[in-house]
Amino acid sequence: MSRLDSMIRRLEAQRTTLNDAVARVRDRDGVALEFGLGNGRTYDHLREAMAGRDIYVFDRQIAAHPDCIPPDDRLYLGDLFETLPRAVADLAGRAVLAHMDIGTGDKAESVALSRRAAPLVAQLLAPGGVVVSDQPLDGMADFSPLPLPKGVKPGRIYLYERI
Ligand SMILES: C[S@@+](CC[C@H](N)C(=O)[O-])C[C@H]1O[C@@H](n2cnc3c(N)ncnc32)[C@H](O)[C@@H]1O
């Protein structure tokens, strides 16, 4: 498979799984969380798919398309391990959806980063909240795997429920 095909499949899996997660929480009150603003692609998608819901966004920098920059009062700017404790103080237990997309390109580093952040992310989520992650969180306390939507190949993206 070419690198282009592989990227397209990864993005399709991401969009399909985000849409599935959004549908799962449609009838629940609560905020959404985007970890990794990047160029704002998935934030923009969630913003459309969850119109009217507050989405809090985490990144160490703003490098997004100008149309995809969150309002200041919903942005946690800085290293995750500095901003997450502040977010827990503000929002503990209030999130129904979290999208973790903080991969760096180095697989081992990305898995370690996500697993280090996961216990803090868990504190932000309400029980039954849903997590879409670009890295596996299998075997971690607080997270139980959910079946991926039809057509999404295991290993491309991960879906969990906050226990
Ligand atoms: C793959 S990009 C996100 C892509 C984005 N979701 C999109 O669709 O455009 C990963 C982002 O995670 C951020 N990131 C990685 N490690 C971080 C850390 N420790 N603290 C804060 N942000 C971090 C990077 O700055 C980068 O913008």
The ligand as an ORCA input file, in Angstrom:
! r2SCAN-3c Opt
* xyz 0 1
  C      -1.040     14.918     14.962
  S      -1.087     16.577     15.512
  C      -2.812     16.856     15.744
  C      -3.570     16.898     14.455
  C      -4.956     17.506     14.580
  N      -5.837     16.689     15.407
  C      -5.582     17.754     13.237
  O      -6.493     17.006     12.828
  O      -5.152     18.704     12.575
  C      -0.481     16.404     17.151
  C      -0.509     17.680     17.978
  O      -0.234     17.317     19.340
  C       0.514     18.361     19.949
  N       1.262     17.803     21.084
  C       2.098     16.740     21.078
  N       2.619     16.540     22.316
  C       2.105     17.512     23.118
  C       2.281     17.837     24.494
  N       3.086     17.126     25.304
  N       1.592     18.895     24.976
  C       0.784     19.620     24.176
  N       0.563     19.352     22.866
  C       1.232     18.315     22.340
  C       1.434     18.865     18.831
  O       1.836     20.203     19.085
  C       0.558     18.702     17.594
  O      -0.063     19.919     17.225
*
